[in-house]
Amino acid sequence: MPFQPILRFIILAVTAYAAYALLLFLMQRQILYPGRYLRPSGPPPTGIVTIAVITSAGRNEAWFMPPLKRKKGERRPLVIFFHGNGELIDHLPEQAEGFRELGMGVLLVEYPGFGRSSGQPDEKSITETAVAAFDAVLKREEVDPERVVLFGRSLGGGAACAVAARRPSAALILQSAFSSTRPFARNYLLPAFLVRDVFDNGRVLAAYRPPVLLFHGSRDSTVPPEHSRLLNRLAPHARLVEFHAGHNDFPPDWGEFYRIIAVFLREAGVVQPPGGGYSTSVERSHPSTS
């Protein structure tokens, strides 16, 4: 019969695609969380306080960087920093110094299965860890619970938005974030419903009322800038700043990056203006993103 070769080809093609789709469905978390294979650099730098974050995923680690020049009994604003999928908290202390120079404390949160943290990374375990870290650090006497800022870079945008949907915060800053992970399925010729860890940041921002600052590289091919442009349209009180940069060389100018953040946080009432009681110098150079 003339249709038998065509039918045989169709069956073979469907079988091959189904096998491919099944393989990627099972392997997608290995693709999404490559930082789990990185090794920690050693003990935390001097001056950093280690906080154990206990969840159903196991024992996770967070590093607290106390605010600079804090007076006894003074409560300061805090930024909770969630990194990208190819990083560890070990890479962040120098990069986060700009927040401390604005008078803030900094909490660096590690994901389950990354670095020294136990468990396996997925949307549920990362969300649980991020919320538990938020709850743990608010017990510290240095922290003003009314001035907590959530910062997420790339994958960390998903963690920051997960907390924003579950806990009160004063502001949200997202760098190179995605609207959700579903659009990336098409890069692998897969339907979006096969994505297991969605991180629907767009849904969160549509309901988020505090101010939002979005950063993105106009040449970003890993997370195209259209993601932040969509988030900017969805969020009621958002501002988008684009730099001429890609994903891994962002920001191209750390001084300008932190100057924009300083203005944003002053307007949001999170930090004081220059001369308002603590250092706000953000002029020095910062290391490049890992």
Summary of the structure (lengths in Angstrom):
residues: 290
radius of gyration: 20.7
end to end distance: 60.0
largest distance: 88.6
contacts: 967
relative contact order: 0.13
helix: 37%
strand: 19%
